[in-house]
Amino acid sequence: MKIETLQVGPLATNCYLLGDEQTGRCAIIDPGAQAARKILPALQEFGMQCDLILLTHGHFDHIMALKEIKEATGASICIHEADAHMLTEEYMHTWKAAAAHGYHQALADRLLKDGDQIQLGTLTIRVMHTPGHTRGSVVYLCGDVMFSGDTLFHGGCGRWDLDGGSMEQMHDSLRRLAALPGDYRVLPGHEEATTLEVERHINRNMLIALQQCK
């Protein structure tokens, strides 16, 4: 497994290239912006064929380069069924000026559900539905790596005061993540990487969520 991290767009969204070195197939996770300037050159240097575009959720800062990447690679777009409507231009315009400017929709090829498995060469990617930041937020698990989107950050979690957000659902999702067996390298949608074991001990939001079920 080969992973490269790119920071893209005005909100410094983490876009990931995930590759299977055995077969030369790869996925792009959360192509938030700067397709021509950053993502496509990085993909060329990565040296693998892009088969999948995996979205952790549908917020604008994770999808603005979606159409360009789709057109350049032909890769299948995957998003949880509850966030699929967020890829439309009509929904994007609800974010108003800055977010909607220049967005051209590319709709989902595959709608995901909790527990789905996605095959990328010899790699198996598991889908974990983690609502709270949006209704259709997901975490992708591949080996000992967790692509956590805006559900889990180092020391925090995504906000729940936007459309489709829920504090109760976020806390439930954090409890589910904390209960996963073993440890994971956590690659979030923003900021630095961490580990699940570290977050079990220091993440205030996760600790509050865990305390609520005692």
ABEGO torsion letter per residue (X at the ends): XBBBBBBBEAAGBBBBBBBBAAAGBBBBBGBABGAAAAAAAAAAAAGBBBABBBBABABAAAAAAAAAAAAAAGBBBBBBAAAAAAABAAAAAAAEBAAABGBBBBBBABBBBBGBBBBBEABBBBBBBBBGABAABBBBBBEABBBAEAABBBGBBBBAABBGBBAAAAAAAAAAAAABBEBBBBBBABEBBBBAAAAAAABAAAAAAAAAAX
